[in-house]
């Protein structure tokens, strides 16, 4: 069973993705929630789907933010 609730979609060399990674890692650690990161450039379908929206955060399969990931919004989605 996959216990990952949060997925961060991003790409290498993206400063917003770097910022989002810090927020996601911190908020998920505080909430005791598993998360993973997916590089959209490793899959043509994901690259087409997310394009320039990255970073994108999904919680329980629902998109909760893109570009600038807000800690409070992520925290609320995890609660």
Biopython code that builds the backbone (N, CA, C, O; Angstrom):
import numpy as np
from Bio.PDB.StructureBuilder import StructureBuilder

atoms = [
    (1, "UNK", "N", (0.842, -1.185, 0.000)),
    (1, "UNK", "CA", (0.000, 0.000, 0.000)),
    (1, "UNK", "C", (0.883, 1.244, 0.000)),
    (1, "UNK", "O", (1.850, 1.320, 0.758)),
    (2, "UNK", "N", (0.564, 2.190, -0.824)),
    (2, "UNK", "CA", (1.324, 3.426, -0.962)),
    (2, "UNK", "C", (0.799, 4.431, 0.061)),
    (2, "UNK", "O", (-0.351, 4.862, -0.013)),
    (3, "UNK", "N", (1.659, 4.803, 1.021)),
    (3, "UNK", "CA", (1.226, 5.735, 2.068)),
    (3, "UNK", "C", (1.626, 7.175, 1.773)),
    (3, "UNK", "O", (1.513, 8.039, 2.642)),
    (4, "UNK", "N", (2.090, 7.441, 0.556)),
    (4, "UNK", "CA", (2.477, 8.792, 0.167)),
    (4, "UNK", "C", (1.222, 9.614, -0.099)),
    (4, "UNK", "O", (0.412, 9.265, -0.958)),
    (5, "UNK", "N", (1.068, 10.705, 0.641)),
    (5, "UNK", "CA", (-0.103, 11.570, 0.474)),
    (5, "UNK", "C", (0.208, 12.791, -0.365)),
    (5, "UNK", "O", (-0.684, 13.359, -0.995)),
    (6, "UNK", "N", (1.473, 13.200, -0.379)),
    (6, "UNK", "CA", (1.856, 14.440, -1.043)),
    (6, "UNK", "C", (2.847, 14.130, -2.165)),
    (6, "UNK", "O", (3.817, 13.395, -1.980)),
    (7, "UNK", "N", (2.572, 14.712, -3.329)),
    (7, "UNK", "CA", (3.482, 14.577, -4.464)),
    (7, "UNK", "C", (3.855, 15.979, -4.931)),
    (7, "UNK", "O", (2.992, 16.824, -5.171)),
    (8, "UNK", "N", (5.148, 16.202, -5.051)),
    (8, "UNK", "CA", (5.677, 17.452, -5.578)),
    (8, "UNK", "C", (6.175, 17.185, -6.992)),
    (8, "UNK", "O", (7.122, 16.423, -7.187)),
    (9, "UNK", "N", (5.543, 17.805, -7.971)),
    (9, "UNK", "CA", (5.974, 17.699, -9.360)),
    (9, "UNK", "C", (6.862, 18.899, -9.664)),
    (9, "UNK", "O", (6.473, 20.043, -9.431)),
    (10, "UNK", "N", (8.049, 18.632, -10.183)),
    (10, "UNK", "CA", (8.986, 19.707, -10.486)),
    (10, "UNK", "C", (9.965, 19.297, -11.560)),
    (10, "UNK", "O", (9.763, 18.317, -12.277)),
    (11, "UNK", "N", (11.041, 20.077, -11.654)),
    (11, "UNK", "CA", (12.091, 19.759, -12.624)),
    (11, "UNK", "C", (13.406, 20.304, -12.101)),
    (11, "UNK", "O", (13.442, 21.200, -11.258)),
    (12, "UNK", "N", (14.476, 19.744, -12.619)),
    (12, "UNK", "CA", (15.818, 20.177, -12.249)),
    (12, "UNK", "C", (16.059, 21.599, -12.749)),
    (12, "UNK", "O", (15.573, 21.984, -13.812)),
    (13, "UNK", "N", (16.809, 22.368, -11.976)),
    (13, "UNK", "CA", (17.158, 23.714, -12.383)),
    (13, "UNK", "C", (16.057, 24.732, -12.189)),
    (13, "UNK", "O", (16.147, 25.837, -12.724)),
    (14, "UNK", "N", (15.030, 24.400, -11.450)),
    (14, "UNK", "CA", (13.878, 25.273, -11.226)),
    (14, "UNK", "C", (13.972, 25.840, -9.808)),
    (14, "UNK", "O", (13.830, 25.103, -8.833)),
    (15, "UNK", "N", (14.213, 27.149, -9.695)),
    (15, "UNK", "CA", (14.366, 27.736, -8.363)),
    (15, "UNK", "C", (13.064, 27.695, -7.556)),
    (15, "UNK", "O", (13.105, 27.572, -6.332)),
    (16, "UNK", "N", (11.931, 27.794, -8.214)),
    (16, "UNK", "CA", (10.663, 27.679, -7.496)),
    (16, "UNK", "C", (10.467, 26.257, -6.970)),
    (16, "UNK", "O", (9.885, 26.056, -5.904)),
    (17, "UNK", "N", (10.956, 25.276, -7.723)),
    (17, "UNK", "CA", (10.877, 23.881, -7.273)),
    (17, "UNK", "C", (11.756, 23.676, -6.045)),
    (17, "UNK", "O", (11.381, 22.955, -5.120)),
    (18, "UNK", "N", (12.930, 24.313, -6.037)),
    (18, "UNK", "CA", (13.816, 24.238, -4.871)),
    (18, "UNK", "C", (13.122, 24.822, -3.650)),
    (18, "UNK", "O", (13.172, 24.238, -2.568)),
    (19, "UNK", "N", (12.476, 25.969, -3.817)),
    (19, "UNK", "CA", (11.747, 26.596, -2.709)),
    (19, "UNK", "C", (10.604, 25.704, -2.239)),
    (19, "UNK", "O", (10.393, 25.537, -1.037)),
    (20, "UNK", "N", (9.871, 25.136, -3.184)),
    (20, "UNK", "CA", (8.731, 24.273, -2.849)),
    (20, "UNK", "C", (9.181, 23.039, -2.088)),
    (20, "UNK", "O", (8.509, 22.599, -1.155)),
    (21, "UNK", "N", (10.318, 22.479, -2.485)),
    (21, "UNK", "CA", (10.842, 21.277, -1.828)),
    (21, "UNK", "C", (11.066, 21.537, -0.334)),
    (21, "UNK", "O", (10.763, 20.683, 0.500)),
    (22, "UNK", "N", (11.592, 22.703, -0.004)),
    (22, "UNK", "CA", (11.829, 23.061, 1.396)),
    (22, "UNK", "C", (10.506, 23.128, 2.162)),
    (22, "UNK", "O", (10.390, 22.589, 3.263)),
    (23, "UNK", "N", (9.519, 23.788, 1.577)),
    (23, "UNK", "CA", (8.208, 23.929, 2.216)),
    (23, "UNK", "C", (7.545, 22.567, 2.389)),
    (23, "UNK", "O", (7.051, 22.248, 3.470)),
    (24, "UNK", "N", (7.534, 21.774, 1.337)),
    (24, "UNK", "CA", (6.879, 20.459, 1.392)),
    (24, "UNK", "C", (7.569, 19.555, 2.410)),
    (24, "UNK", "O", (6.903, 18.900, 3.212)),
    (25, "UNK", "N", (8.892, 19.517, 2.379)),
    (25, "UNK", "CA", (9.631, 18.663, 3.320)),
    (25, "UNK", "C", (9.337, 19.064, 4.764)),
    (25, "UNK", "O", (9.107, 18.199, 5.609)),
    (26, "UNK", "N", (9.340, 20.357, 5.054)),
    (26, "UNK", "CA", (9.109, 20.843, 6.409)),
    (26, "UNK", "C", (7.678, 20.545, 6.873)),
    (26, "UNK", "O", (7.477, 20.019, 7.967)),
    (27, "UNK", "N", (6.688, 20.883, 6.040)),
    (27, "UNK", "CA", (5.291, 20.699, 6.441)),
    (27, "UNK", "C", (4.930, 19.224, 6.560)),
    (27, "UNK", "O", (4.188, 18.838, 7.464)),
    (28, "UNK", "N", (5.440, 18.409, 5.668)),
    (28, "UNK", "CA", (5.152, 16.975, 5.743)),
    (28, "UNK", "C", (5.822, 16.342, 6.957)),
    (28, "UNK", "O", (5.240, 15.468, 7.599)),
    (29, "UNK", "N", (7.036, 16.775, 7.275)),
    (29, "UNK", "CA", (7.726, 16.258, 8.456)),
    (29, "UNK", "C", (6.950, 16.624, 9.722)),
    (29, "UNK", "O", (6.777, 15.794, 10.615)),
    (30, "UNK", "N", (6.490, 17.862, 9.791)),
    (30, "UNK", "CA", (5.740, 18.297, 10.971)),
    (30, "UNK", "C", (4.418, 17.557, 11.111)),
    (30, "UNK", "O", (3.955, 17.305, 12.223)),
    (31, "UNK", "N", (3.811, 17.208, 9.980)),
    (31, "UNK", "CA", (2.518, 16.503, 10.003)),
    (31, "UNK", "C", (2.682, 14.985, 10.050)),
    (31, "UNK", "O", (1.701, 14.259, 10.212)),
    (32, "UNK", "N", (3.925, 14.500, 9.909)),
    (32, "UNK", "CA", (4.156, 13.059, 9.894)),
    (32, "UNK", "C", (3.591, 12.391, 8.660)),
    (32, "UNK", "O", (3.092, 11.267, 8.719)),
    (33, "UNK", "N", (3.675, 13.099, 7.531)),
    (33, "UNK", "CA", (3.086, 12.635, 6.271)),
    (33, "UNK", "C", (4.194, 12.323, 5.267)),
    (33, "UNK", "O", (5.152, 13.083, 5.125)),
    (34, "UNK", "N", (4.047, 11.199, 4.580)),
    (34, "UNK", "CA", (5.023, 10.822, 3.553)),
    (34, "UNK", "C", (4.792, 11.630, 2.283)),
    (34, "UNK", "O", (3.658, 11.951, 1.928)),
    (35, "UNK", "N", (5.902, 11.953, 1.602)),
    (35, "UNK", "CA", (5.809, 12.686, 0.340)),
    (35, "UNK", "C", (6.883, 12.169, -0.602)),
    (35, "UNK", "O", (7.841, 11.514, -0.192)),
    (36, "UNK", "N", (6.693, 12.483, -1.872)),
    (36, "UNK", "CA", (7.703, 12.134, -2.871)),
    (36, "UNK", "C", (7.751, 13.224, -3.923)),
    (36, "UNK", "O", (6.817, 14.011, -4.081)),
    (37, "UNK", "N", (8.860, 13.247, -4.632)),
    (37, "UNK", "CA", (9.054, 14.232, -5.687)),
    (37, "UNK", "C", (9.143, 13.516, -7.025)),
    (37, "UNK", "O", (9.760, 12.456, -7.134)),
    (38, "UNK", "N", (8.522, 14.103, -8.041)),
    (38, "UNK", "CA", (8.544, 13.542, -9.383)),
    (38, "UNK", "C", (9.080, 14.600, -10.337)),
    (38, "UNK", "O", (8.583, 15.725, -10.377)),
    (39, "UNK", "N", (10.100, 14.224, -11.106)),
    (39, "UNK", "CA", (10.654, 15.114, -12.126)),
    (39, "UNK", "C", (9.799, 14.972, -13.381)),
    (39, "UNK", "O", (9.808, 13.920, -14.021)),
    (40, "UNK", "N", (9.069, 16.012, -13.732)),
    (40, "UNK", "CA", (8.144, 15.940, -14.864)),
    (40, "UNK", "C", (8.868, 15.715, -16.182)),
    (40, "UNK", "O", (8.270, 15.219, -17.137)),
    (41, "UNK", "N", (10.138, 16.071, -16.248)),
    (41, "UNK", "CA", (10.875, 15.918, -17.495)),
    (41, "UNK", "C", (11.283, 14.481, -17.773)),
    (41, "UNK", "O", (11.830, 14.196, -18.838)),
    (42, "UNK", "N", (11.030, 13.567, -16.836)),
    (42, "UNK", "CA", (11.341, 12.154, -17.071)),
    (42, "UNK", "C", (10.187, 11.429, -17.752)),
    (42, "UNK", "O", (10.316, 10.261, -18.120)),
    (43, "UNK", "N", (9.058, 12.117, -17.921)),
    (43, "UNK", "CA", (7.871, 11.511, -18.517)),
    (43, "UNK", "C", (7.213, 12.537, -19.444)),
    (43, "UNK", "O", (6.731, 13.568, -18.975)),
    (44, "UNK", "N", (7.188, 12.265, -20.755)),
    (44, "UNK", "CA", (6.616, 13.228, -21.691)),
    (44, "UNK", "C", (5.176, 13.630, -21.368)),
    (44, "UNK", "O", (4.793, 14.781, -21.578)),
    (45, "UNK", "N", (4.384, 12.697, -20.864)),
    (45, "UNK", "CA", (2.992, 13.025, -20.530)),
    (45, "UNK", "C", (2.930, 14.019, -19.370)),
    (45, "UNK", "O", (2.125, 14.950, -19.389)),
    (46, "UNK", "N", (3.780, 13.819, -18.364)),
    (46, "UNK", "CA", (3.814, 14.758, -17.240)),
    (46, "UNK", "C", (4.353, 16.114, -17.671)),
    (46, "UNK", "O", (3.851, 17.153, -17.241)),
    (47, "UNK", "N", (5.369, 16.104, -18.517)),
    (47, "UNK", "CA", (5.932, 17.369, -19.012)),
    (47, "UNK", "C", (4.876, 18.156, -19.774)),
    (47, "UNK", "O", (4.797, 19.377, -19.647)),
    (48, "UNK", "N", (4.075, 17.471, -20.554)),
    (48, "UNK", "CA", (3.009, 18.143, -21.296)),
    (48, "UNK", "C", (1.899, 18.615, -20.350)),
    (48, "UNK", "O", (1.377, 19.720, -20.502)),
    (49, "UNK", "N", (1.545, 17.782, -19.386)),
    (49, "UNK", "CA", (0.465, 18.118, -18.452)),
    (49, "UNK", "C", (0.807, 19.339, -17.598)),
    (49, "UNK", "O", (-0.019, 20.237, -17.431)),
    (50, "UNK", "N", (2.023, 19.366, -17.061)),
    (50, "UNK", "CA", (2.387, 20.429, -16.131)),
    (50, "UNK", "C", (3.137, 21.584, -16.780)),
    (50, "UNK", "O", (3.118, 22.699, -16.258)),
    (51, "UNK", "N", (3.791, 21.339, -17.901)),
    (51, "UNK", "CA", (4.470, 22.405, -18.639)),
    (51, "UNK", "C", (5.212, 23.365, -17.755)),
    (51, "UNK", "O", (6.134, 22.975, -17.039)),
    (52, "UNK", "N", (4.815, 24.634, -17.797)),
    (52, "UNK", "CA", (5.482, 25.680, -17.026)),
    (52, "UNK", "C", (4.806, 25.945, -15.681)),
    (52, "UNK", "O", (5.138, 26.927, -15.016)),
    (53, "UNK", "N", (3.869, 25.094, -15.266)),
    (53, "UNK", "CA", (3.192, 25.285, -13.981)),
    (53, "UNK", "C", (4.052, 24.879, -12.786)),
    (53, "UNK", "O", (3.769, 25.278, -11.657)),
    (54, "UNK", "N", (5.092, 24.095, -13.024)),
    (54, "UNK", "CA", (5.870, 23.554, -11.911)),
    (54, "UNK", "C", (6.490, 24.659, -11.078)),
    (54, "UNK", "O", (6.864, 25.711, -11.596)),
    (55, "UNK", "N", (6.594, 24.411, -9.796)),
    (55, "UNK", "CA", (6.217, 23.188, -9.099)),
    (55, "UNK", "C", (4.709, 23.089, -8.876)),
    (55, "UNK", "O", (4.011, 24.097, -8.762)),
    (56, "UNK", "N", (4.234, 21.869, -8.818)),
    (56, "UNK", "CA", (2.833, 21.578, -8.531)),
    (56, "UNK", "C", (2.812, 20.624, -7.342)),
    (56, "UNK", "O", (3.589, 19.671, -7.289)),
    (57, "UNK", "N", (1.925, 20.884, -6.395)),
    (57, "UNK", "CA", (1.778, 20.005, -5.239)),
    (57, "UNK", "C", (0.379, 19.408, -5.249)),
    (57, "UNK", "O", (-0.622, 20.110, -5.390)),
    (58, "UNK", "N", (0.343, 18.090, -5.095)),
    (58, "UNK", "CA", (-0.919, 17.373, -4.944)),
    (58, "UNK", "C", (-0.960, 16.746, -3.561)),
    (58, "UNK", "O", (0.037, 16.209, -3.077)),
    (59, "UNK", "N", (-2.121, 16.821, -2.936)),
    (59, "UNK", "CA", (-2.353, 16.153, -1.657)),
    (59, "UNK", "C", (-3.528, 15.210, -1.862)),
    (59, "UNK", "O", (-4.620, 15.633, -2.241)),
    (60, "UNK", "N", (-3.296, 13.945, -1.610)),
    (60, "UNK", "CA", (-4.331, 12.918, -1.792)),
    (60, "UNK", "C", (-4.922, 12.976, -3.195)),
    (60, "UNK", "O", (-6.125, 12.786, -3.375)),
    (61, "UNK", "N", (-4.067, 13.240, -4.198)),
    (61, "UNK", "CA", (-4.486, 13.249, -5.590)),
    (61, "UNK", "C", (-5.159, 14.522, -6.065)),
    (61, "UNK", "O", (-5.600, 14.596, -7.211)),
    (62, "UNK", "N", (-5.246, 15.532, -5.200)),
    (62, "UNK", "CA", (-5.892, 16.793, -5.552)),
    (62, "UNK", "C", (-4.832, 17.896, -5.621)),
    (62, "UNK", "O", (-4.058, 18.085, -4.684)),
    (63, "UNK", "N", (-4.810, 18.609, -6.727)),
    (63, "UNK", "CA", (-3.849, 19.703, -6.865)),
    (63, "UNK", "C", (-4.154, 20.791, -5.843)),
    (63, "UNK", "O", (-5.279, 21.285, -5.764)),
    (64, "UNK", "N", (-3.137, 21.158, -5.059)),
    (64, "UNK", "CA", (-3.317, 22.133, -3.993)),
    (64, "UNK", "C", (-2.510, 23.410, -4.197)),
    (64, "UNK", "O", (-2.660, 24.367, -3.437)),
    (65, "UNK", "N", (-1.663, 23.431, -5.211)),
    (65, "UNK", "CA", (-0.898, 24.641, -5.450)),
    (65, "UNK", "C", (0.084, 24.453, -6.593)),
    (65, "UNK", "O", (0.437, 23.334, -6.965)),
    (66, "UNK", "N", (0.512, 25.590, -7.138)),
    (66, "UNK", "CA", (1.540, 25.573, -8.170)),
    (66, "UNK", "C", (2.309, 26.886, -8.109)),
    (66, "UNK", "O", (1.875, 27.854, -7.485)),
    (67, "UNK", "N", (3.454, 26.894, -8.769)),
    (67, "UNK", "CA", (4.408, 28.008, -8.786)),
    (67, "UNK", "C", (4.952, 28.298, -7.400)),
    (67, "UNK", "O", (6.029, 27.809, -7.057)),
    (68, "UNK", "N", (4.267, 29.054, -6.613)),
    (68, "UNK", "CA", (4.733, 29.364, -5.249)),
    (68, "UNK", "C", (3.860, 28.581, -4.260)),
    (68, "UNK", "O", (2.660, 28.822, -4.130)),
    (69, "UNK", "N", (4.501, 27.649, -3.579)),
    (69, "UNK", "CA", (3.769, 26.774, -2.665)),
    (69, "UNK", "C", (3.721, 27.427, -1.288)),
    (69, "UNK", "O", (4.753, 27.716, -0.683)),
    (70, "UNK", "N", (2.500, 27.652, -0.808)),
    (70, "UNK", "CA", (2.293, 28.319, 0.472)),
    (70, "UNK", "C", (2.194, 27.298, 1.598)),
    (70, "UNK", "O", (1.406, 26.355, 1.528)),
    (71, "UNK", "N", (3.001, 27.495, 2.636)),
    (71, "UNK", "CA", (3.035, 26.570, 3.770)),
    (71, "UNK", "C", (1.658, 26.444, 4.424)),
    (71, "UNK", "O", (1.214, 25.333, 4.712)),
    (72, "UNK", "N", (0.986, 27.557, 4.660)),
    (72, "UNK", "CA", (-0.310, 27.518, 5.330)),
    (72, "UNK", "C", (-1.352, 26.745, 4.548)),
    (72, "UNK", "O", (-2.146, 25.997, 5.118)),
    (73, "UNK", "N", (-1.342, 26.929, 3.253)),
    (73, "UNK", "CA", (-2.311, 26.217, 2.406)),
    (73, "UNK", "C", (-2.030, 24.713, 2.405)),
    (73, "UNK", "O", (-2.951, 23.899, 2.470)),
    (74, "UNK", "N", (-0.755, 24.359, 2.331)),
    (74, "UNK", "CA", (-0.388, 22.942, 2.380)),
    (74, "UNK", "C", (-0.754, 22.352, 3.743)),
    (74, "UNK", "O", (-1.302, 21.252, 3.818)),
    (75, "UNK", "N", (-0.455, 23.071, 4.799)),
    (75, "UNK", "CA", (-0.782, 22.622, 6.155)),
    (75, "UNK", "C", (-2.279, 22.362, 6.292)),
    (75, "UNK", "O", (-2.685, 21.347, 6.859)),
    (76, "UNK", "N", (-3.097, 23.276, 5.775)),
    (76, "UNK", "CA", (-4.553, 23.117, 5.841)),
    (76, "UNK", "C", (-4.999, 21.869, 5.069)),
    (76, "UNK", "O", (-5.874, 21.134, 5.525)),
    (77, "UNK", "N", (-4.400, 21.637, 3.913)),
    (77, "UNK", "CA", (-4.759, 20.469, 3.102)),
    (77, "UNK", "C", (-4.379, 19.172, 3.797)),
    (77, "UNK", "O", (-5.043, 18.149, 3.627)),
    (78, "UNK", "N", (-3.312, 19.218, 4.577)),
    (78, "UNK", "CA", (-2.877, 18.025, 5.297)),
    (78, "UNK", "C", (-3.717, 17.770, 6.542)),
    (78, "UNK", "O", (-3.792, 16.644, 7.032)),
    (79, "UNK", "N", (-4.345, 18.823, 7.047)),
    (79, "UNK", "CA", (-5.124, 18.704, 8.289)),
    (79, "UNK", "C", (-6.418, 18.066, 8.053)),
    (79, "UNK", "O", (-7.198, 17.887, 8.989)),
]
sb = StructureBuilder()
sb.init_structure("model")
sb.init_model(0)
sb.init_chain("A")
sb.init_seg("    ")
for serial, (resi, resn, name, xyz) in enumerate(atoms, 1):
    if name == "N":
        sb.init_residue(resn, " ", resi, " ")
    sb.init_atom(name, np.array(xyz, "f"), 0.0, 1.0, " ", f" {name:<3s}", serial, name[0])
structure = sb.get_structure()
